[in-house]
Amino acid sequence: MPADVLQLVLAGLSTGSIYALIALGFNIIFKATDAINFAQGEWVMMGGMVAAALYGAGKMPLAGAFIGAVAVVAVVGLLSERLVIRQLAKPTPLVVTLLTIGIAICTKSLVMLTLGKNPAGLPGFSGDKPIAVAGAAVQPQTLWIIGIAAVVMVGAHLFFGRTVLGKSMRAAAAEPEAAALVGVSPRMAMLVSFGIAAAIGAIAGVIITPLTLTSFDHGTVLGFKGFSAAMLGGLGSLPGAMVGGLVLGLLESLASGLISSAFKDAVAFVVLLLVLFVRPAGLIGKGQVERV
């Protein structure tokens, strides 16, 4: 493989890993509520902004800023469910989806008012000196992004497949009334889903910030691309989030490098339209999307 193509592939895998994490957050809440969480992109942005604030103004070490940002955004996710979604007498998917738009707007405004409008950044976790990989120059942060995303994906799979809490959340999502009869609270499952999705969004925001500066208005684009990745892989499928994110990232990188950078942001839109028209269930989704 030529070095320039390899560099595009590695860049695509890095970007795709971010999209996969965002798509994972979409899918976790969709499995619990059957709704689309349009605040997911804002939680990604918030994670990067809070980490930069803690590292810069707060003088915290990079690891502490990482953990602190994830904790702060996770609390925001929990409060969003507790103070907004929980107040609904009958939380239908449509109403929950509409409320997440309001949560997204409030989150963006909160970040703008408290952390400002200026772009913020973080240093690379292992410095900024490029690493030579088969003739291609790769930023160390790229490897961190791919590695951390892989760990989060495996962790999510083990959590929902092996732990009691994860299995209880799946049961509450699939059959709320039956789960309630055996002591599993659908409301609690929804609360935990919002917290996990927000934490994963924050992780994505922190690990991408050393490569691309973040600001209060970046969440909308990230959310749209993450949603496109979720649709591409199969909305509601956790493995689909990984597949959709990586495929979208590779397509975006190759289109930008081999055709023109002007096509970069158009790729997600084109992919979303093609998926909706040709295969609404996504690449590995079922013929009918179900929460399982």
C-alpha positions as CSV (number, residue, x, y, z in Angstrom):
1,M,0.0,0.0,0.0
2,P,1.5,3.4,-0.9
3,A,2.5,5.5,2.0
4,D,0.0,8.3,1.2
5,V,-2.9,5.9,1.0
6,L,-1.8,4.3,4.2
7,Q,-1.8,7.7,5.9
8,L,-5.3,8.4,4.7
9,V,-6.4,5.0,6.0
10,L,-5.0,5.6,9.4
11,A,-6.5,9.0,9.5
12,G,-9.8,7.5,8.5
13,L,-9.6,4.9,11.2
14,S,-8.9,7.6,13.8
15,T,-11.8,9.7,12.6
16,G,-14.0,6.7,12.3
17,S,-13.2,5.6,15.8
18,I,-14.6,8.9,17.0
19,Y,-17.8,8.5,14.9
20,A,-18.1,4.9,16.3
21,L,-18.1,6.2,19.9
22,I,-20.7,8.8,19.1
23,A,-22.8,6.2,17.3
24,L,-22.4,3.9,20.3
25,G,-23.9,6.7,22.5
26,F,-26.8,7.0,20.1
27,N,-27.5,3.3,20.1
28,I,-27.3,2.9,23.8
29,I,-30.1,5.4,24.4
30,F,-32.1,4.2,21.4
31,K,-32.0,0.7,22.9
32,A,-33.4,2.0,26.2
33,T,-35.9,4.6,24.9
34,D,-36.5,3.9,21.2
35,A,-35.7,7.6,20.8
36,I,-32.9,9.5,19.0
37,N,-30.7,11.5,21.4
38,F,-29.8,14.7,19.6
39,A,-27.8,15.9,22.5
40,Q,-25.1,13.3,21.9
41,G,-22.9,15.5,19.8
42,E,-23.1,18.3,22.3
43,W,-21.9,16.0,25.0
44,V,-18.9,15.2,22.8
45,M,-18.2,18.9,22.4
46,M,-18.7,19.4,26.2
47,G,-16.2,16.7,27.0
48,G,-13.4,18.4,25.0
49,M,-14.3,21.9,26.3
50,V,-14.4,20.8,30.0
51,A,-11.1,18.8,29.7
52,A,-9.4,21.8,28.1
53,A,-10.7,24.1,30.8
54,L,-9.6,21.8,33.6
55,Y,-6.1,21.4,32.0
56,G,-5.6,25.1,31.2
57,A,-7.4,27.2,33.8
58,G,-7.7,24.5,36.3
59,K,-4.0,23.5,36.1
60,M,-4.9,19.8,36.4
61,P,-2.7,17.1,34.9
62,L,-3.9,15.7,31.6
63,A,-5.1,12.4,33.1
64,G,-7.0,14.3,35.8
65,A,-8.6,16.6,33.2
66,F,-9.6,13.5,31.2
67,I,-11.3,11.8,34.1
68,G,-12.8,15.0,35.4
69,A,-14.4,15.9,32.0
70,V,-15.9,12.4,31.7
71,A,-17.3,12.7,35.2
72,V,-18.8,16.1,34.6
73,V,-20.5,15.2,31.3
74,A,-21.8,11.9,32.8
75,V,-23.4,13.9,35.6
76,V,-25.0,16.2,32.9
77,G,-26.4,13.2,31.2
78,L,-27.8,11.8,34.4
79,L,-29.4,15.2,35.3
80,S,-30.8,15.5,31.8
81,E,-32.7,12.2,32.3
82,R,-33.6,12.9,35.9
83,L,-34.8,16.5,35.6
84,V,-36.2,16.5,32.0
85,I,-37.0,13.0,30.7
86,R,-38.1,11.6,34.1
87,Q,-40.8,14.3,34.4
88,L,-42.8,12.9,31.5
89,A,-45.8,11.0,32.5
90,K,-45.6,8.9,29.4
91,P,-42.2,9.1,27.8
92,T,-43.0,8.2,24.2
93,P,-40.1,8.0,21.7
94,L,-41.2,11.1,19.8
95,V,-41.5,13.2,22.9
96,V,-38.1,12.0,24.2
97,T,-36.5,12.8,20.9
98,L,-37.9,16.3,20.9
99,L,-36.8,16.9,24.4
100,T,-33.2,15.9,23.6
101,I,-33.2,18.7,21.0
102,G,-33.9,21.1,23.9
103,I,-31.2,19.4,26.0
104,A,-28.8,19.9,23.1
105,I,-29.6,23.6,22.9
106,C,-29.3,24.1,26.6
107,T,-26.0,22.2,26.7
108,K,-24.5,24.3,23.9
109,S,-25.7,27.5,25.6
110,L,-24.3,26.4,29.0
111,V,-20.9,25.7,27.5
112,M,-20.8,29.0,25.7
113,L,-21.8,31.0,28.8
114,T,-19.4,29.2,31.2
115,L,-16.4,28.3,29.0
116,G,-16.6,30.9,26.3
117,K,-16.7,31.0,22.5
118,N,-13.0,30.7,21.8
119,P,-11.6,27.4,20.5
120,A,-9.9,25.2,23.0
121,G,-7.3,22.5,22.7
122,L,-5.2,19.9,24.6
123,P,-1.7,18.5,24.1
124,G,-1.2,15.1,22.7
125,F,-1.3,12.3,25.2
126,S,2.2,11.2,24.1
127,G,3.5,14.3,22.6
128,D,3.2,15.6,19.0
129,K,6.2,14.0,17.3
130,P,5.0,11.9,14.3
131,I,5.6,8.2,14.2
132,A,6.8,6.5,11.0
133,V,4.5,3.6,10.1
134,A,5.5,1.9,6.8
135,G,6.5,5.2,5.3
136,A,3.5,7.1,6.6
137,A,3.8,9.8,9.3
138,V,1.2,9.2,12.0
139,Q,0.4,11.4,15.0
140,P,0.7,9.5,18.3
141,Q,-2.7,10.8,19.3
142,T,-4.2,8.8,16.3
143,L,-3.0,5.6,17.9
144,W,-4.5,6.7,21.3
145,I,-7.8,7.4,19.6
146,I,-8.0,4.0,17.9
147,G,-6.8,2.2,21.1
148,I,-9.2,3.9,23.5
149,A,-12.1,3.5,21.1
150,A,-11.4,-0.2,20.8
151,V,-11.3,-0.5,24.6
152,V,-14.6,1.3,25.0
153,M,-16.2,-0.8,22.4
154,V,-15.1,-4.1,24.0
155,G,-16.0,-2.8,27.4
156,A,-19.6,-1.9,26.2
157,H,-19.9,-5.4,24.7
158,L,-18.8,-7.1,27.9
159,F,-21.0,-4.8,30.0
160,F,-24.2,-5.5,28.2
161,G,-23.4,-9.1,27.5
162,R,-21.8,-10.3,30.8
163,T,-22.8,-8.1,33.7
164,V,-26.1,-8.3,35.7
165,L,-26.7,-4.5,35.3
166,G,-26.1,-4.7,31.6
167,K,-28.4,-7.7,31.1
168,S,-31.0,-6.0,33.2
169,M,-30.9,-2.9,31.0
170,R,-31.3,-5.0,27.9
171,A,-34.3,-6.8,29.5
172,A,-35.9,-3.5,30.5
173,A,-35.4,-2.1,27.0
174,A,-36.8,-5.2,25.3
175,E,-39.8,-5.9,27.6
176,P,-40.3,-3.1,30.1
177,E,-43.5,-4.5,31.7
178,A,-42.0,-8.0,32.1
179,A,-38.8,-6.6,33.5
180,A,-40.7,-4.5,36.0
181,L,-42.5,-7.7,37.2
182,V,-39.1,-9.3,38.2
183,G,-37.8,-6.1,39.8
184,V,-35.9,-4.4,37.0
185,S,-36.9,-0.8,36.8
186,P,-37.2,0.6,33.2
187,R,-36.8,4.1,34.6
188,M,-33.5,3.1,36.2
189,A,-32.3,1.5,33.0
190,M,-33.1,4.8,31.1
191,L,-31.2,6.8,33.7
192,V,-28.1,4.6,33.5
193,S,-28.3,4.7,29.7
194,F,-28.1,8.5,29.6
195,G,-25.2,8.5,32.0
196,I,-23.2,5.9,30.0
197,A,-24.0,7.6,26.7
198,A,-22.8,11.0,28.0
199,A,-19.6,9.5,29.4
200,I,-18.8,7.8,26.1
201,G,-19.5,11.1,24.3
202,A,-17.1,12.9,26.7
203,I,-14.4,10.3,26.1
204,A,-14.7,10.9,22.3
205,G,-14.6,14.6,22.9
206,V,-11.4,14.5,25.0
207,I,-9.4,12.2,22.8
208,I,-10.1,14.1,19.6
209,T,-9.4,17.5,21.0
210,P,-5.6,17.2,20.8
211,L,-5.9,16.7,17.0
212,T,-8.7,19.2,16.2
213,L,-9.5,22.2,18.4
214,T,-13.0,22.2,19.8
215,S,-15.5,25.0,20.5
216,F,-19.0,25.4,21.7
217,D,-20.5,25.1,18.1
218,H,-18.7,21.8,17.1
219,G,-21.3,19.5,18.6
220,T,-23.9,19.7,15.9
221,V,-21.6,18.5,13.1
222,L,-20.2,15.7,15.3
223,G,-23.6,14.6,16.3
224,F,-24.8,14.5,12.7
225,K,-21.8,12.4,11.6
226,G,-22.2,10.1,14.6
227,F,-25.9,9.6,13.8
228,S,-25.0,8.9,10.1
229,A,-22.5,6.2,11.4
230,A,-25.2,4.7,13.6
231,M,-27.7,4.5,10.7
232,L,-25.0,3.1,8.4
233,G,-24.1,0.3,10.8
234,G,-27.7,-0.3,12.0
235,L,-29.5,1.9,14.5
236,G,-29.8,0.0,17.8
237,S,-26.9,-2.4,17.1
238,L,-23.8,-1.9,19.2
239,P,-21.5,-3.8,16.7
240,G,-23.1,-1.7,14.0
241,A,-21.8,1.5,15.7
242,M,-18.2,0.3,15.3
243,V,-18.7,-0.9,11.7
244,G,-20.6,2.3,10.7
245,G,-18.2,4.6,12.3
246,L,-15.1,3.0,10.8
247,V,-16.6,2.8,7.3
248,L,-17.8,6.4,7.4
249,G,-14.4,7.6,8.7
250,L,-12.6,5.7,5.9
251,L,-14.9,7.0,3.2
252,E,-14.6,10.5,4.5
253,S,-10.8,10.4,4.6
254,L,-10.3,8.7,1.2
255,A,-12.8,11.1,-0.4
256,S,-11.0,14.1,1.1
257,G,-7.5,12.9,0.2
258,L,-8.1,11.3,-3.2
259,I,-10.8,13.6,-4.6
260,S,-11.0,16.9,-2.8
261,S,-11.2,18.1,0.8
262,A,-14.4,20.0,-0.3
263,F,-16.2,16.6,-0.3
264,K,-15.2,15.7,3.3
265,D,-18.3,17.0,5.1
266,A,-20.6,16.0,2.3
267,V,-19.8,12.3,2.7
268,A,-21.8,11.8,5.8
269,F,-24.9,13.4,4.3
270,V,-24.6,11.3,1.1
271,V,-24.1,8.1,3.2
272,L,-27.2,8.9,5.3
273,L,-29.3,9.5,2.2
274,L,-28.1,6.3,0.6
275,V,-28.8,4.2,3.8
276,L,-32.3,5.7,4.1
277,F,-33.1,4.9,0.5
278,V,-31.3,1.6,-0.1
279,R,-31.0,-0.2,3.3
280,P,-32.7,1.6,6.2
281,A,-31.7,-1.2,8.6
282,G,-28.0,-0.4,8.0
283,L,-25.1,-2.7,7.1
284,I,-25.5,-5.3,9.8
285,G,-28.9,-4.2,11.3
286,K,-32.0,-6.3,11.1
287,G,-34.8,-5.9,8.6
288,Q,-36.8,-4.2,11.3
289,V,-34.9,-2.2,14.0
290,E,-35.7,-3.6,17.4
291,R,-34.3,-3.0,20.9
292,V,-32.8,-6.3,22.0
